[in-house]
Amino acid sequence: MGLAKAGRMKFKSTRIGFLGLALMLVIAQPLRGDQAPEIAEGTRALYQGDFEKARTLALEYFEGHPESAEAQVLLARAELSQGQFEPAYEALRKSLDLDPGNINALYYLEKLCVILSQTEFQRLLVLAPDSLWAHQLRAESYLARHQNNEAENEFRAALKSRPDSVTVLDALGELLRLEFKFDEALEFYARAAKLAPRDYTSAYGSGVCHLYKQNYQRAIESFHRALQIDPKSAAARLALGDALLRANQAKAAVAELRAALSLGPNMRQAYSLLGRAYQKLGQTREAEQALQKERELEQAEINARQMDDELSPSTQHQPERPLNPELRKLP
């Protein structure tokens, strides 16, 4: 069997799988007592598997009630049940035009967008399996599953397809940096910076790599470059303050750390570093104030985790709420 035919068969079977998912979605919602009788009848038709009847009832009701967002939601669910994803999308968009806060429309639109993105992904893999986008999407899929080795292989394959892709160069730099492969990461960041001198990711990432390697002056230069690109980056201000402190430039570190806190007042790490900087400058009172604030924020985090632990099982395992996801890149 040829690769193209095999790919088409795989895509067809995947679409059937998405249709099954769509069917589960449209029958997942119970009937509501406040629905118009025609909408309720159409919803019952959905549950009974008579999707065409549901579609007809939705269209008829909307013809007489052009302001009805629920009629468009019912129409979208009927279209979804039959694998008509594009018409379903249009119906949901009309529903939100009529009622921007319609919870049902927002719910089904979010689920439908997931299905559409996956079908387009599968189509891309069939039509251009060795393209930049195919490799990049596969890499991102692996990353989401924490399969970093496979992700790295796909990013490298994407780079072979498009050596001048700044996005892929940065992605490889980030991945290698998080695996503590700093020299390799710096190579990819340097290539990205050469192609795009105002690329924030390569500037910031390079700074973090140099900071880990204890090349403090190089780190300071990289963070300055990042801040020239994005002066309001709290993460870059914090990282620059850290680098300056390690380079025994405590006074300059204080200025950067205070600037970081003006952008992100609840950055516990910034208060910790600020306390150390004030200690080096002999400013005991200011150091104690900064460290006290750091302790207060730490206690607030502990209290928040304890409250999470006391929640019901359905919510207690929600992910932590970090101060700023970008700050997790810091050493």
N, C-alpha and C positions, 0 to 999 in steps of 0.2 A: 504494500500500500504506500503511495507517495506521501511525502511530508505534508504537502498542501492539503491533500484529502484528509489525512489523519488530523491535521489542525482544524479543518472545518468540522469534522465529526466531533472533536473535543469541544469546540465552541458551541456546537448545537446541543451537546449533552449538558454543557455548563448552563446554557440559556434555559434548558428544561429545569435544571436545578434551581435557577433564580425564579422561575415561574412557580415552583413549589413553595419557595420562600414567600413569594408575593401572596399566594393563596393563604398561607398561615397568617400573614399580616392582616389581610382584609377581614378575616373572621375572628380576629383576636379581641375585638371590641364589643362589649355587650350592648344590647338595645337600651336606649334611653327613653324614659317616659315623656320627655318634653319635646320629642320629635313630632313633626307634622305627620299625619297618618300616611301620606304617600311616601315620605322618606322612610318611615318605619316599615312599610310594606316592602320597599325596595331593599332595605337592610335584611329583612327576613328572606327575601329572594336570594340574597348573597349567601346566607347561611345554608340555604337549601340547594345551592349549587346552580341556581338559575341566573347566571350572570347577565345574559342578554335581557332578561326581564328587568333586572335591577338597573341596567343601563337605560332601557326604555323609560322606566318610571322616573329616573333622574332627569332625563332630557325633557320629558313631558312636564314635570313639576317646575323645572327651571324656565321653561317657555312661559308658564303662567306666573312665575315668581322670579323675575330676573335679578332680584336682590338676594336670592338665597345662596349663601355660601355652602350650606350643608348639601344642597343639591349637587353642587360641583364636587364636593368631597365624595358623595355617593357615586357619582359618575366616575371619579378617579379610581375608587375601589373596584368598581365593575370592570374598568379597563385593565387595572392591575391583575385582576383575577384571570383575565384572558391573555396576559402577557403583552398587552399593548402599553408599553412603558411610556412612549413619547406622548400619546394622547392623555395618559394619566397625569403626566407632568404638567401639560397645558391646563388640565382641569384644576389641578391643585394651585397653579399660579393664579387662575381666575378666582378661585375661592379666596385666596389671600388678598387679591385686589379688592374684593368685596368686604372682607373682614380680616385685616392684617393680624389680629390676635387670635384667630381661630386655632384652637389647640389641636383639633383633629387634623386640620390641613397641615399644620406644622409637623405633626408627628409622622404622617404618611409621606410628606415631602422629604423629610430627613431619611426615612427608610428607603424611599424610591431613589434618592440620590446615591445612596450606597450601592443599590443594585445597578444603577446606570453606570457608575464609575467602574464597577467590577466587569460589566459586560463590555465596556469600552477597553478595559485593560485586556480582557481575553481576546478581543478583536485585534488589538495592537499586536499581541503575541502571535496571532495567526498571520497577520499581514506583514509584519516586520519584526520577526523574532530576534534579530541581531542588531536592531537599531539602538541608538543612544537611549531613547525613551523606554524601550522594553527592558534594557539592562538596568536603567536607573529605577524604574518602578519595581522590578524584582528585588533590587538591592534594598529599597525602602521597605518592601514587604518582609524581607529577612530581618532587617533592623527591628521592625515592630515585634518580631518574635525572638529577639535577642540572639539571632544566629549571625554573629558578627563575621565569622570567617567567610560564610557564604555571601554576606553583604559586601565584604571587601572584594571578593572575586568578581561580583557583578559590577561594582563601581569601576574596577580596573578594566573590565570588558567594555563598559560604557566609554571609558576614556580612550580606549583604542579606536572606538567608533568616532569619537569627537575629542581630539586631544586639547582643543581650546575651550572646553566647557568649564567655566569658572565654578559653576554649581557643583559639578562632579569633583573637581580638584579640591574645593572646600570640604565636600562631604568626605573624601578620603582623608584629608587633613584632620577633620574632627574625629573620625573613627579611629585613626591611628593615635591621635593624641590621647583619647580616652583609654586606649590600651597601653599608654605610657611608651609608645614608640615615637619619641619626640623628634629624633633626627629625620626619620621618614616623613613625619607629619610636616616638619619645617620645609622639606623639599616641595611638597604639594602646595603649601601655603605660599611659598616663594613664586611658584609658577602662576598661581592665581593672582597674586599681587602684581606680577609683571603684566598680565593680561588686563587686569582691572585695578589700577592704582588706588581707586577709592573704594575698594572692597573691604568692608568692615570685618567680615568673618575671618579673612586671612590675617588681617592686622591684629585682631584680638587673639586669635588662636596662636599666632607666632609669639605674642607676648607671654601667654601662659606656658608655652613650651620652654621659652628662655628662662622663665621664672623657675620652673621645675629643674632646669639644668643649672641653675644658680648663675646664669649669665645676666646679672641684674641690670647692667647698663643697656644691653640689647633688649631686655624686657621693657625697660622704661621707654626706649625709643619706639618700640612696637605699640605700646599702650598710648603714647602721645599721638601716634599716627591714627590709631583707632578713634581717639577723641577728636581729632581734626575732621574725621569723617562723620562721627556722631557725638557731638559735644554733650548730649543729654543721656549718654549711656552710664547708668549707675554702676553696672558691672565693670566697665573700663576704668571709671574713677576709683572704685574700690581696689581693683587689681593694681593700678598705678600707685595708689597709696601703699599697698603692700610691698611692691617692688622698691619704692623709695625708702621705706622703713628698713628693708633688708640691706639696702645700699648705704645705710647710716645717714640718710637725709631726712631726719625726723621732722624738721620744720616744714619741709615741702610735703611730707607725707600727711601731716595734720591738715594742710590746706586741701589736699585731694580727698581725704577721708571725710572731712566736713562737707565738701561738695557732693560726695557720694550720698551722704545722709540727707542732704537737702533734696536729693532726687528720690531716695528710698529711705524714709525715716525709720523703718523697722528692720534694717539690716544689722543683725546681731554681730556678724563678723566685723563689720565696720567699727562698731563700738569697742570690740575687743582690741582691734589694731590701733584704734585711736587712743585707748588707754595705755597701750605699750609705748606709743609715740610720745605721749605726754610724760610718761615716766622717764624716757630718755632725755627729755628736755628739762627734767627736774620740776615739772608742774604737777605737784602731788595732788592738789585739790581737783584739778581738771581730770587727772587720770582716774581718781576714785569716782568721780561723777560718771565718766564714760563707762567704767567697769560696772558700776551699779546699774546703769541702764542696760548693759549687756546681760546682767543677771536677771533683771526684770523681764527682759524679752525671752530669756531661756525659760523662766518660770511660766510665762504665758504660753509658750510652746508646750511645756509639760502639761499644763492645765487643759489645753486644747486636745492633746492626745488622750488624756484621762476622760474627757467628755465624750470623745469619739468611742472609747472603749465601753462607755455606759449606754451607747445607743443600741437599738435593736440589731439582731444579726444581719438584717437586710442592708444596713447602712454602716455598720461599724468597720467594715473592711474597705471603705473608700480610701483612695490614696491620700497621703499627706498633702498639706497645702504649703508648698515651699514659699519662701519670701519672694523669690523671683527666679523662675527656671533658668535664666541666663547665668545667675550667680553660681549655679551648680558646676559651671565650667571651671571655677577657680580651684587652685590647689588647696 
